Amino acid sequence: HVVAKLAHSVWVGVIVSTVAFGLAHAYQGRRGVIGTTIFGLFFAGIMVLGSSLWPCMAGHVLQDLVGGALVYRRLGGTAEQATPDTSQSAAAPNAEQTS
């Protein structure tokens, strides 16, 4: 709505916000930009019809959650843990350290 008000045109607002949304995802590569531009157009339509950003935000969260779950499954559910392995205690050195 901000861009539309500045340009005095809803269509300019839709186009500018859609392109900006797509380009903001340039780190995903060409395919990512194309996909997010399409989703951006969809979200812009929801925004114009509903006059609220909340459904768009909820849709984006849902899209990220589903995408993350799909990537996790694609990798075989073997994502490494971010925490270090604490199975060996510093107080009890292993055999290699004592020889």
N, C-alpha and C positions, 0 to 999 in steps of 0.2 A: 504494500500500500504506500510505503514511503516513496519509492521510485515512481509509482503511478501518479502520486500527488505532485511530485516535482516536475514530471513530464506532462502532466495534465492528460494522461492517457493510460488506461488500464492495460492495453496491449503492449505498450512500451515497458510498463512495469513487469508484465509477465515475461517478455523476451529478455530483458536485462537481468531479472532475478534468476531465470532459468539458465542463462549462459553463465552467470556468476556461480551458481550452484555447481554446474558441471565443471567449470575451470577450477573451483576450489578443491576438486578431487583429482587434479592432474597427477598427483603422486601415484595414482592407481594405473597410470598409463592411458593410452589412447582408448582402449576398450572401456576402462573405468570412467573416463570422461563422457563417452557416448552414453553409457548406461545411466550414469548419474544425471546427465542432462535430460534424459527421458523421464527419470523419476522427478527431477526438478520441475519439468513441465506439468507432470501429474500433480505435484504438491502445489504448484502455482494455481492450477485450476481449482483445487480444493480450497485454497486460500481465497480466491476470488468468489467462489460460490458460497463459502461458509463464513467468510470474514473473521476467521480465527486461525491463529498459527498452531494451536494445540493439537488438532488432528494431524497436521503435518509433522510436528515433533514426535507424536506417538508413532506415526508411520515410519519415521526415520529410525527410531529406537527399535521397532519391530524388524525393520529391514536389517539393521546391524546385528541384532541377536540371531536372526535366521542365517544371515551370511556367516557369522562367526561359528555357528553350529555346523554349517555345511563344510566350512574349511576344516574344522576339527575332525569331522567324520572322514573327510577326504585324506587327511593326514594319518588316519588310522587311530585317532584318539590317543596319540602318543606325544602330546605336547610335554616338553620338559618342564619340571617344576622350577620356579624362580628361586626357591630357597635352597641353600647348600645342603649336602648330605651330612647328617649329624649322627650317622650310625656308629662311627668310631669316636670314642671319647678322647679328649686331649689328655686325661689322667691315665689312660691305659694305652700306651704306645703299642703298635703292632710289632711283629717279630723282626721286620726289616729295620725298624728304627733302633732296636736294642742290640743288634749284632755288630 
